């Protein structure tokens, strides 16, 4: 068994790949007509400042210092996302940092005017820069679509050449521009979205990896009891033999790697693989300079921890980021679960696997937030009612956890959220074994909800006019209910049937009956198998769909509505808008489907489309979806929901579907689960609705997702200050320039070096 403490020295010999050539005759270049709007950010995109001033003001000096150091750890670790997203993201980031470190957006505007940019073109450049910072790369965090500058390439080049940064270091700036300008604008089919192999771009895998390589690597990792969360996979050929490097994210680089012959560890069932004579090397040191920073600031935060659980948690995190140990991160997560009701809440690491095309590797994220006590009281009541509500779910008792481990459930005002995007709510940790037997935490991000889902009536698409006012009034409160149920009783419910390495079962396989077949359960998870490793490419979306269905199902419960302060007609309106929002979101989800590859780019939106399909299939006039011509003469659509049938037709449809989802998940029935989920995920032009044509209408009328401007913290003497910024592209840019002032040049050099080292790996 390979362990983190016994990895030996074995230098990797390098890659025999040719440099990936990004430039092509089909790239978007100066003078060509701008491409479809889905590939650039509009100048009027919503940009809002996250307000955490009052929450920060109420912190004690010690709590502020704790929050500051954890925020620094999160921001430095978040830069790893650049290297997890695309081959060019890090270089574009450095290019922008160097330009704006020398000149503010206001100062640079004068330069832009002088070289011939219009005010709209300069704003487009600022919006692009803000978008790259907000998404931590040049692919949208929600939807995984590439975005490019909405101005001609020659004009952007003229601006770069005229900038003060270029005047000071022309050679370096020209080299930097040459390294990223082609992919910055390129819209080759493969580069339009993230994906594996010929379906898109990914830097979780070298460019010559395909699905079969990902599957083989997962089997290897499972055989060694290693998690994929903090790994990337690189493949090379050596004398006709495929050699794989599994690279762990860690500050430590040398002295701890071991080449592992595949045949020594893979099971007999992989005899076909064994004959191929493959070889694996496990190596530490991915993102090493960034992980050093994370480890350092985590250690600094320890001195200001409020209790022993926080100190032990941070010590395990430090060990994880130093040595690349997921086991240490899991141990830290156990202490985190025990840290009940902290004033300053945080979590950090390689967490969500949405953007790994295979669904196993985590993107780095870190958040620091302050508890909103008033809202948290409501969530605490929901937690207290969980054991009463769980039996209401539509699966048999044997398919629910033996004991519901009551988690923390708090509403937080975000101070820092580093990564590619900010969610509305979180249920973590994602480790199956911990969630099943030890517990988890739920958080709702209150100041994110306050600004992210505010809607203007004139921008509300696909609804009847009479629905719009009630939608605007109740969307926020209904989404609060949905988030609470989704996180606590969605992700927090359901049992996985497991047989451990010693052959012990966590259920009575002779008595548990599969409600879908009426027969004994015949499949389960074995050994180190997890939900992510078994269901891989559909795991994230399938689980989001299950959690969304739980929210729809349980929001019909009067006790739930009372907990959130809704009674009578108000409660009925909350239910109606929650369901209406879900079916509308299912239609909007078509934006995130790629017809060319027949693939979905966003887990939540695929899940909502699936739910729309389920409710349409229920019939009896529950949901209506009609294509039409809008008042502007362009294609449009209307979606309707019969509120009188939600508690009958709608509830029955979700009951049946939700039970199926849970049974397939509990029993590790990948074949059955995939068949069900893929059938509802299919987007075609046949049947009663032409979803491919509807997708074009959705794209025509889509509204860009909002971006958030976050504050910084800085130490002034013995105290910590909060530095806030305006909610604009310029404010977002300024926040990132000031975020890394102390060591900007070294940090940029490290990013360029990390990117250069792996540059040969992205060819096909």
Buried (B, 14 or more C-beta within 10 A) or exposed (E): EBEBEEBEEBEBEEBEBEEBEBBEEEBBBEEEEBBEEBBBBEBEBBBBBBBBEEBBEEBEEBBBBBBBBBBBBBBBBBBBBBBBBBBBBBBBBBBBBBBBBBBEBEEBBEBBEEBEBEEEBBBBBBBBBBBBBBBBBBBBBBBBBBBBBBBBBEBBBBBBBBBBBBEEBEEEBBEBBEBBBBBBBBBBEBBBBBBBBEBBBBBBBBBBBBBEBBBBBBBBBBBBEBBBBBBBBBBBEEEEEBBBBBBBBBBBBEEBBBBBEBBEBBEEEBEEBBEEEBBBBBBBBBBBBBBBBBBBBBBBBBEBBBEEBBBBBBBBBBBBBBBBBBBBBBBBBBBBBBBEEBBBBBBBBBBBBBBBBBBBBBBBBBBBBBBBEEBBEBBBBBBEBBEEBBEBBBBBEBBBBEEBBBBBBBBBBBBBBBBBBBBBBBBBBBBBBBBBEBBBBBBBBBBBBBBBBEEEEEEBBBBEEEBBEBBBBBBBBBBBBBBBBBBBBBBBBBBBBBBEEEEEEBBEBEEBEBBEEEEEBEBBBBBBBBBBBBBBBBBBBBBBBBBBBBBBBBBBBEEBBEBBEBEEEBBBBBBBBBBBBBBBBBBBBBBBBBBEBEBBBBBBBBBBBBBBBBBBEBEEEBBEBEEEEBEEEEBBBBBBBBBEBBEEBBBBBBBEBBBBBBBBBBBBBBEBBBEBBEEBBBBEEEEEBBBBBBBEBBEEBBBBBBBBBBBBBBEEEEEBBBEBBEBBBBBBBBBBBBBBEEEBEEBBEBBBEBBEEBBBBBBE
